[in-house]
Amino acid sequence: MEVTNKKQLDMEKEILLLISLKGNHDKLKKNIRNYSLKHLTEVTAHLINKRIGHSIDAEHDLMTMIEQLLCERRRCLDNDYDWIWTDEDKQRLKRVNDEVLSACEKGFQEAFEIATALEMRIKKKDKFLKDYEIEIKIAPYPIIGGTNREAAETISDFLALESIPCAIEHISHCHYHHFDDNDNFPKLLVDKTTNWNTDYYNKVFPGIGICYLVHRMIESSVWSAPDILSIRKIWVDVKVAHQYYQSIPR
């Protein structure tokens, strides 16, 4: 028990030191560069858990720190790959890409069917429905290795839940809804006509199509190559808000 308490106390002191360095980017970077990958994982997980329940300002500071630690974690993990991928890795990336795109399509189709029904209600002058907003959230969960399973799972959940949400909405006062816009963000998620395998990626993954969401993860500062390859589960949320409003005359 004393050993556990001492470890927690040391971790808290370390977190306070990191937060005190938030304005000194170079010193902070130098400090965390000395961390082992295991320690980096544990400190990051501790910060992720610590931000829950804090004020908005405090949470912003903690989020900035978490992102810096995750950037360093990505650097450590991607250095091992050095962008030299085996054929097995490339096939795994293709499989992950296909499954992510399939999940995006299912989420978008569900949202589209709901929106179509809601548009019909609005067209028929529904007594309640004036506007609506449909949020689609695609959350890919990686399986992160390491001896500290609790810390690894905390980071896995964080990466998944900080994924990219998008909305389909109807705004009556400006006669607008997302399905009138051919370049809107939700459609990017299911676009099969654009291969986001850029010139740079194509040298590493020749002939492999990359969808928008996987492109965003590769471009992200926090998703490492092993994280993307280790995705084993994709969670899709489609949430609907039915909206009504009325004015009160003078």
C-alpha positions, 0 to 999 in steps of 0.5 A: 500500500505504501509503495502504491501511495508513493507511486501516486504521489510521485506521479502527481508531483510529475504532473504538476511539474509538466503543467508548470512547464506548459508555457515553455515548449522547448523545456517541456519537450526536452523533459518528456523526451527522456521518458521511456515509452512505458512511462510516457503511456502511464503519465498520459493515461494519468492525465487523461483520467485527471482531466475529468471533472475539471473546469473548462480552463483547467481541462484545456491546459490538461488537453494541451498537455495530453496532446503533447504527450501523445505526439511524443508517444507517436514519435517513439512508436513511428520511429520503430516503423520509420515508414518501412512497412511489411507486406503484412502491414500493408494488407492490414492497413487495407483491411482496416481502411475497408472496415472503417469505410464500411462503418462510415457508410453504415452510419451515413446511410442510417443518418440519411434514412432518418433525415429523409423521414424528418424532411418529410415531416417538416414538409407536411408541416409537422406540429412539433418538428421545425429543425433537427440535427443528426450527429454521426460519430465513428470511433475506431478502438485500437488494441494498445500493447504494454504491461500496464493494461489499465493505462493502455486501455485509457489511451485506447478509449481516448483515441477512439472517443476523440475521433471526428464527429460530423453533423447533418442538420436542417436549419429552417430559418435559412432554408438549409440542410446538409444534403443540398451541399455536395461538398459537406463533411459527412459525405467526405466520410463515404466518398469512394471517388477520392483516394486520399492516398497522397503522393507521399503515402503512395510511395509507402502504400502503392496501389492501396486506396485510403478513405478520408477518415483513415487519412485523417488518422494518418495525418493526426498528431496522436494516432501512431502507425501501430495504433491504426494497424491495431484497430479491432473494433469500430463503434458508430453512434447516430444521435438525433435531436428533434427541435421545436421553437416558438415565439412569444408575441409582445 
